[in-house]
Amino acid sequence: VPNYMVPHERNWREFAPEQPHPDIPYQCASVPFAARGHHWQGPGCENGCQVTGTFYACAPPESQTPGIPIEPSIRSGEALALSDCRLHICLYYREILVKEVTTSSPEGCRISHGQSYEVSSLDQVIFPYPEDNGQRKNIEKLLNHLERGVILWMAPDGLYAKRLCQSRIYWDGPLALCSDRPNKLERDQTCKLFDTQQFLAELQAFAHHGRPLPRYQVALCFGEEFPDPQRQRKLITAHVEPMFARQLYYFAQQNSGHLLRGYDLPELVTSPEDYHRSIRHSSIQE
């Protein structure tokens, strides 16, 4: 071959510069494991050159957080969850709606009875005085023990609650350990009621595989054990819904599961910033 030189007889200046490779488009359907970069450095050569590189590998399954992996198509749902801290709350006396509010404070809200004199940025959701003369005495008896109430707040990974009042509070929801017997909120202890990633994964399973729609509503029952098949009509209850989950649920329901197959939700995101904040509810003392 004309002008061919054996590689070891060529000077390093005679090598043509390496041409950049064009980017190859690649779209991953799912990302089950997080990629980790490993830096590699080869031994030094006689001419003073050294080769380095970075290789990528998937972490083993056992090192990952248990749960269903979230596809890239659901990232808009995650963005919505991170930016929307609102809670839709309905208060009931004997299954009759007496108040309906949507909270907006990033710090969360307090469901209680009576005026709170504490300086706080929490939204206050106050149980009204009962108008039903037949149940007023029993309801007021329970309301008297709700002075400090229960605190609810949205964090990036889900909905949390902390009971501060003397009254017992029982709850039911997607993360309830027991479905056939009461789940109690312990006093002054933080309890997770709703998991964001689990909801998005189950919503994704509904869209792609026809699975049942996920649960997102949390029920609180004040002063009485709940759930109780023998007495379903409780004196005082509250239904709590994360607004982002409520919106995604109804949209998926109305569009027959096509939510995650090509629809994006930028107009529903209330803030461009990630919803990262330090919640200090655990420091609240009796």
Secondary structure, DSSP 8 states (H G I E B T S, - for coil): -TT---GGGS-GGGS-------------S---S-EEEEEEE----TTS---EEEEEEE--GGGS-SS----GGGHHHHHHHHH---EEEEEEETTEEEEEEEE--TT-EEEESS---S---SEEEE------TTTHHHHHHHHTT-SS-EEEEEETTEEEEEE-SSS-EEEESTT-S-SSS-EEE-BT-EEEEEEHHHHHHHHHHHHHH--------EEEEESS-SS-TT--S-SEEEEEEEHHHHHHHHHHHHTTT-GGGT---GGG-S-SS-------GGG---
